[in-house]
Amino acid sequence: MAGRNVWKFLQPKGITRLQHTRYVAGNAAMSGFDIQHKINPIPKAYYGGRHTVTLLPGSGIGPELMGYVREIFKYAGVPVDFEQIDISPDTESNDDFEYAVTSIRRNGVALKGNIETGSESVEVMSRNVGLRDELDLFVYVLHCHHYPGVQSRQKDIDMVVIRQNTEGEYAMLEHESVEGVVESMKVITAANSERVIRYAFEYARHNNRKKITTIHKAIYLQLSDGLFLETSRKVAKDYPDIKFNDMIMDDACAELVANPHQFDIVLSTNLYGLIVSNIMCGLLGGAGLYAGKNYGNHYAVFEPATRSTGKSMVGKNVANPVAMINASVAMLRHLGHEHHATIIRNAILKTLAKGVHTPDLGGTATSRDVVDGILKYIKEATT
């Protein structure tokens, strides 16, 4: 079983230098969606000026937050139609999951909440990890920045976390060699490392970022982290215009808390990037604000940055909807709907700046209050 699972990491991976950034071809700006389908011709769900997007509400507060997204899109006249698929956390069947994967392959894009995997059976893969693996979403991007009006431990932050999204500790290759002894494989490959590292440098070049810091534990994990670090150094030589350095993971966590302004882009393997992402979200206001972007050569999936189902908040009208709405804005930019994305994004900023904050941000506003504030500013911008 382990041998068959490892085989997928040995398949050759294509490296596309420019993806998921907007650039000008002739006189027309191309969206990330168009770039994907220009480089890798596959059918896309785009009819009469409207995109069809797979919607995966997930568990916990996910369905509530997706309802707000639908309401905002309808109010703003966003040209997007949703194909909703509910994946039950209480089943060991993979039928819903496989249908979701098929839908994303058909539509090219998805918006998702956190999908809980209720089964503890070793035969049932995490649905979130499974989506990234099945769709080869090899890179994860999180833009961390301070929101005016939101109390946070750090101000004036503007940095990006880019992490490998399908390998490392999340390869999920574990076995019990003898009773009471469990071995877990951390898989790092040169091909997947180079893909995400080159993506990071291309992202830096096309988004006016000046510095990339690779974080690692190569002093102890000399083969696995050593390979990622050595590949980073090799690729960095192709980008002399971008400053490159590296930092031990332990030191990086301390520096992110004490002096985060020194970082521009943080580049890492899977688990380290997840830890760094949660640290930065905590420093800048919490889990309810930021959106994560998962990219591959063919598909893109957008979601709240910190993967929590928020079960304790279900039905209480206290969950912060901003992260999910921000994820939908990132999705609109990817699809090329800049006008609608800008209107909704500006409405979010104005609502937060006016102090309409849910309890996670230290306020007393309800989820409904935040959405109503956003709708108010959308109306002002469109009338």
C-alpha positions as CSV (number, residue, x, y, z in Angstrom):
1,M,0.0,0.0,0.0
2,A,2.8,2.4,0.9
3,G,4.6,1.7,-2.3
4,R,1.6,2.4,-4.4
5,N,0.9,5.7,-2.6
6,V,4.5,6.8,-2.9
7,W,4.4,6.3,-6.7
8,K,2.3,9.5,-7.2
9,F,5.2,11.6,-5.9
10,L,7.5,10.1,-8.6
11,Q,5.5,11.3,-11.6
12,P,7.1,14.1,-13.6
13,K,5.5,17.5,-12.9
14,G,5.4,20.3,-15.4
15,I,6.7,23.7,-14.3
16,T,4.8,26.7,-15.6
17,R,6.7,29.9,-14.9
18,L,3.8,32.4,-15.0
19,Q,0.4,31.6,-13.5
20,H,-2.3,33.2,-11.5
21,T,-1.0,36.8,-12.0
22,R,-2.6,39.3,-14.3
23,Y,-0.5,40.3,-17.3
24,V,-1.2,42.1,-20.6
25,A,-1.3,40.2,-23.8
26,G,-1.7,42.7,-26.7
27,N,-4.1,45.2,-25.3
28,A,-6.2,42.9,-23.1
29,A,-5.4,41.9,-19.5
30,M,-5.8,38.2,-18.9
31,S,-7.2,36.7,-15.7
32,G,-5.5,33.8,-13.9
33,F,-8.4,31.7,-15.1
34,D,-7.7,32.6,-18.7
35,I,-4.0,32.0,-18.3
36,Q,-4.6,28.5,-16.9
37,H,-6.8,27.6,-19.9
38,K,-4.6,29.3,-22.4
39,I,-1.5,27.4,-21.3
40,N,-3.4,24.1,-20.6
41,P,-6.4,24.0,-23.0
42,I,-9.3,22.2,-21.3
43,P,-13.0,23.0,-21.4
44,K,-14.2,25.7,-19.1
45,A,-17.6,26.5,-17.7
46,Y,-18.1,30.0,-19.1
47,Y,-21.4,30.7,-20.8
48,G,-22.9,34.0,-21.9
49,G,-20.4,36.0,-19.9
50,R,-21.1,34.0,-16.7
51,H,-18.8,31.5,-14.9
52,T,-20.0,28.4,-13.2
53,V,-18.1,27.7,-10.0
54,T,-18.2,24.7,-7.8
55,L,-19.4,25.6,-4.3
56,L,-18.4,23.3,-1.4
57,P,-20.0,24.8,1.8
58,G,-18.2,22.3,4.0
59,S,-19.1,21.7,7.7
60,G,-19.9,23.8,10.7
61,I,-20.4,27.5,9.9
62,G,-19.5,26.9,6.2
63,P,-23.1,26.7,4.9
64,E,-24.1,29.9,6.8
65,L,-21.1,31.8,5.3
66,M,-21.7,30.5,1.8
67,G,-25.3,31.8,2.2
68,Y,-23.9,35.3,2.8
69,V,-21.6,35.0,-0.3
70,R,-24.6,34.1,-2.4
71,E,-26.6,37.0,-1.0
72,I,-23.8,39.5,-1.7
73,F,-23.2,38.1,-5.2
74,K,-26.9,38.4,-6.1
75,Y,-27.1,42.0,-4.7
76,A,-24.0,43.1,-6.6
77,G,-25.0,41.4,-9.8
78,V,-22.0,39.2,-10.0
79,P,-22.0,37.0,-13.2
80,V,-21.3,33.7,-11.4
81,D,-23.5,30.7,-11.0
82,F,-22.8,28.1,-8.3
83,E,-22.9,24.3,-8.6
84,Q,-23.3,23.3,-4.9
85,I,-22.0,20.0,-3.6
86,D,-22.4,18.9,0.0
87,I,-19.9,16.5,1.3
88,S,-21.1,14.7,4.4
89,P,-18.6,14.3,7.2
90,D,-20.5,11.3,8.6
91,T,-20.0,8.9,5.7
92,E,-17.1,6.7,4.8
93,S,-18.2,6.6,1.2
94,N,-16.2,8.7,-1.3
95,D,-19.1,9.3,-3.7
96,D,-19.7,12.9,-2.7
97,F,-16.0,13.7,-2.7
98,E,-15.5,12.2,-6.2
99,Y,-18.4,14.1,-7.5
100,A,-16.9,17.3,-6.1
101,V,-13.6,16.6,-7.8
102,T,-15.4,15.9,-11.1
103,S,-17.3,19.2,-10.7
104,I,-14.1,21.2,-10.1
105,R,-12.4,19.6,-13.1
106,R,-15.4,20.6,-15.2
107,N,-15.7,24.2,-13.9
108,G,-12.0,24.9,-13.2
109,V,-12.7,26.9,-10.0
110,A,-14.2,26.2,-6.6
111,L,-15.1,28.1,-3.5
112,K,-15.0,26.0,-0.3
113,G,-15.4,26.0,3.4
114,N,-13.6,23.6,5.6
115,I,-14.7,20.0,4.9
116,E,-14.7,17.9,8.0
117,T,-13.7,14.2,7.8
118,G,-15.7,12.6,10.5
119,S,-14.4,9.1,10.0
120,E,-11.3,8.0,11.9
121,S,-10.8,5.0,9.6
122,V,-7.3,4.9,8.0
123,E,-9.0,4.1,4.8
124,V,-10.8,7.5,4.6
125,M,-8.6,10.3,3.4
126,S,-9.0,13.9,4.7
127,R,-11.3,15.5,2.2
128,N,-9.3,18.8,2.3
129,V,-6.0,17.0,1.6
130,G,-7.6,14.8,-0.9
131,L,-8.9,17.7,-3.0
132,R,-5.4,19.2,-3.2
133,D,-3.9,15.9,-4.2
134,E,-6.5,14.9,-6.7
135,L,-6.4,18.3,-8.4
136,D,-2.7,18.7,-8.0
137,L,-3.1,22.1,-6.3
138,F,0.6,22.3,-5.6
139,V,0.9,25.9,-4.3
140,Y,-1.0,27.8,-1.5
141,V,-0.9,31.6,-1.3
142,L,-1.9,33.7,1.7
143,H,-1.6,37.5,1.6
144,C,-1.2,38.9,5.2
145,H,-1.8,42.5,5.7
146,H,-3.2,44.8,8.4
147,Y,-6.8,46.0,8.1
148,P,-7.4,49.7,9.1
149,G,-9.9,49.8,12.0
150,V,-9.0,46.3,13.3
151,Q,-7.1,46.0,16.5
152,S,-4.1,43.7,16.1
153,R,-0.7,42.9,17.6
154,Q,1.1,44.2,14.6
155,K,0.5,47.1,12.2
156,D,1.5,48.0,8.7
157,I,2.2,44.4,7.7
158,D,2.2,43.4,4.1
159,M,3.7,40.0,3.4
160,V,2.8,36.8,1.5
161,V,3.1,33.2,2.6
162,I,3.7,30.7,-0.2
163,R,3.8,27.0,0.6
164,Q,4.0,23.7,-1.1
165,N,0.6,22.1,-0.8
166,T,0.7,18.4,-1.6
167,E,3.8,16.9,0.0
168,G,5.7,17.0,3.3
169,E,4.0,15.6,6.4
170,Y,0.6,15.8,4.6
171,A,1.7,13.0,2.2
172,M,-0.3,11.0,4.8
173,L,1.9,7.9,4.5
174,E,1.8,6.3,7.9
175,H,2.0,2.7,9.2
176,E,2.5,0.8,12.4
177,S,5.7,-1.1,11.8
178,V,5.3,-3.1,15.1
179,E,2.7,-2.7,17.8
180,G,3.2,0.6,19.5
181,V,5.6,2.0,16.9
182,V,4.2,4.3,14.2
183,E,6.2,5.6,11.3
184,S,5.2,8.6,9.2
185,M,6.9,9.5,6.0
186,K,7.7,13.1,5.1
187,V,7.9,13.2,1.3
188,I,9.9,16.0,-0.5
189,T,10.6,15.8,-4.2
190,A,12.8,17.9,-6.3
191,A,10.2,18.3,-9.0
192,N,7.4,19.6,-6.7
193,S,9.8,21.7,-4.8
194,E,11.0,23.4,-7.9
195,R,7.5,24.0,-9.1
196,V,6.4,25.9,-5.9
197,I,9.8,27.7,-5.6
198,R,9.8,28.9,-9.2
199,Y,6.1,30.0,-8.7
200,A,7.2,32.1,-5.7
201,F,9.9,33.8,-7.6
202,E,7.6,34.5,-10.5
203,Y,5.0,35.8,-8.1
204,A,7.5,38.1,-6.6
205,R,8.7,39.4,-9.9
206,H,5.1,40.1,-11.2
207,N,3.8,41.6,-7.9
208,N,6.7,43.9,-7.1
209,R,8.0,41.8,-4.2
210,K,11.7,42.2,-3.4
211,K,12.7,39.4,-1.1
212,I,12.0,35.7,-0.5
213,T,12.8,33.9,2.7
214,T,12.8,30.1,2.7
215,I,12.1,28.6,6.1
216,H,13.3,25.1,6.9
217,K,14.8,22.6,9.4
218,A,17.7,21.5,7.2
219,I,20.1,21.4,10.1
220,Y,18.3,18.3,11.4
221,L,16.3,17.1,8.4
222,Q,19.2,17.3,6.1
223,L,17.8,15.2,3.3
224,S,14.2,16.3,3.1
225,D,14.4,20.0,4.1
226,G,17.9,20.0,2.7
227,L,16.5,19.2,-0.7
228,F,13.9,22.0,-0.5
229,L,16.5,24.5,0.7
230,E,19.1,23.5,-2.0
231,T,16.4,23.8,-4.7
232,S,15.5,27.2,-3.4
233,R,19.1,28.3,-3.6
234,K,19.4,26.9,-7.1
235,V,16.3,28.6,-8.4
236,A,17.2,31.9,-6.7
237,K,20.2,32.2,-9.1
238,D,17.8,32.6,-12.0
239,Y,16.3,35.7,-10.3
240,P,19.1,38.0,-9.4
241,D,16.7,40.9,-9.1
242,I,15.0,39.3,-6.1
243,K,16.8,39.1,-2.7
244,F,16.9,35.6,-1.2
245,N,17.7,34.3,2.2
246,D,16.8,31.4,4.5
247,M,15.9,31.0,8.1
248,I,15.5,28.0,10.5
249,M,11.8,27.4,11.3
250,D,12.2,28.0,15.0
251,D,13.9,31.3,14.5
252,A,11.4,32.3,11.8
253,C,8.4,31.8,14.2
254,A,10.1,34.0,16.8
255,E,11.0,36.7,14.2
256,L,7.5,36.7,12.7
257,V,6.1,37.6,16.1
258,A,8.8,40.1,17.1
259,N,9.8,41.7,13.8
260,P,7.5,40.6,11.0
261,H,8.3,43.7,8.9
262,Q,11.5,42.1,7.8
263,F,9.6,39.5,5.7
264,D,8.2,40.1,2.2
265,I,7.5,36.5,0.9
266,V,7.9,33.5,3.2
267,L,8.4,30.3,1.2
268,S,8.1,26.8,2.8
269,T,7.1,23.2,2.7
270,N,3.6,22.2,3.6
271,L,3.4,22.0,7.4
272,Y,5.8,24.9,8.1
273,G,3.7,27.1,5.9
274,L,0.5,26.2,7.7
275,I,2.0,27.1,11.0
276,V,3.3,30.4,9.7
277,S,-0.1,31.2,8.1
278,N,-1.9,30.7,11.4
279,I,0.7,32.8,13.3
280,M,0.2,35.7,10.9
281,C,-3.5,35.5,11.0
282,G,-3.4,35.5,14.8
283,L,-1.1,38.5,14.8
284,L,-3.3,40.5,12.4
285,G,-6.8,39.9,13.8
286,G,-7.6,36.2,13.7
287,A,-9.1,33.4,11.6
288,G,-12.1,35.4,10.4
289,L,-10.4,37.8,8.0
290,Y,-8.1,36.2,5.5
291,A,-8.5,34.1,2.4
292,G,-6.3,31.3,1.2
293,K,-5.7,30.5,-2.5
294,N,-4.9,27.0,-3.8
295,Y,-3.5,26.8,-7.3
296,G,-2.5,24.1,-9.8
297,N,-1.8,24.2,-13.5
298,H,-5.4,23.5,-14.3
299,Y,-7.6,24.4,-11.3
300,A,-7.9,26.9,-8.5
301,V,-9.7,26.6,-5.1
302,F,-10.4,29.5,-2.8
303,E,-11.2,29.2,0.9
304,P,-10.8,30.9,4.3
305,A,-7.1,30.9,5.3
306,T,-7.4,29.0,8.6
307,R,-9.2,25.7,8.3
308,S,-11.7,25.6,11.1
309,T,-15.3,24.4,10.9
310,G,-16.4,26.7,13.7
311,K,-18.9,24.2,15.1
312,S,-19.4,26.1,18.3
313,M,-20.7,29.1,16.4
314,V,-23.3,27.4,14.2
315,G,-26.7,29.2,14.3
316,K,-25.5,31.9,16.7
317,N,-25.1,34.7,14.2
318,V,-21.6,35.5,15.6
319,A,-19.2,34.0,13.0
320,N,-17.1,36.4,11.1
321,P,-18.1,36.2,7.4
322,V,-15.2,38.3,6.1
323,A,-12.7,35.5,5.4
324,M,-15.2,33.6,3.3
325,I,-16.3,36.8,1.5
326,N,-12.6,37.7,0.9
327,A,-12.1,34.2,-0.6
328,S,-15.0,34.9,-3.0
329,V,-13.3,38.2,-3.9
330,A,-10.0,36.4,-4.7
331,M,-12.0,34.0,-6.8
332,L,-13.6,36.9,-8.8
333,R,-10.2,38.4,-9.4
334,H,-9.0,35.0,-10.7
335,L,-11.9,34.8,-13.0
336,G,-11.3,38.3,-14.3
337,H,-14.3,40.0,-12.7
338,E,-12.3,42.9,-11.4
339,H,-15.1,45.4,-11.3
340,H,-17.3,43.3,-9.0
341,A,-14.3,42.1,-6.9
342,T,-13.2,45.8,-6.3
343,I,-16.7,46.9,-5.3
344,I,-17.1,44.0,-2.8
345,R,-13.5,44.4,-1.5
346,N,-13.9,48.1,-0.9
347,A,-17.2,47.5,0.9
348,I,-15.4,45.0,3.2
349,L,-12.7,47.6,4.0
350,K,-15.2,50.3,4.7
351,T,-17.3,48.1,7.0
352,L,-14.3,47.0,9.0
353,A,-13.0,50.6,9.2
354,K,-16.3,51.8,10.6
355,G,-15.9,49.4,13.5
356,V,-18.5,46.8,12.5
357,H,-16.6,43.9,14.2
358,T,-17.8,40.4,15.3
359,P,-16.7,39.1,18.7
360,D,-13.5,37.5,17.4
361,L,-12.3,41.0,16.6
362,G,-13.3,42.4,19.9
363,G,-16.6,43.8,18.8
364,T,-20.3,43.1,19.4
365,A,-21.6,43.0,15.8
366,T,-23.4,40.0,14.5
367,S,-22.7,38.2,11.3
368,R,-25.8,39.8,9.9
369,D,-24.5,43.3,10.9
370,V,-21.3,42.8,8.9
371,V,-23.1,41.5,5.8
372,D,-25.6,44.4,6.0
373,G,-22.7,46.9,6.2
374,I,-21.1,45.3,3.1
375,L,-24.4,45.5,1.3
376,K,-24.8,49.1,2.3
377,Y,-21.4,50.1,0.8
378,I,-22.1,48.0,-2.4
379,K,-25.3,50.0,-2.9
380,E,-23.4,53.3,-2.4
381,A,-20.9,52.3,-5.0
382,T,-23.4,51.1,-7.6
383,T,-26.1,53.9,-7.4
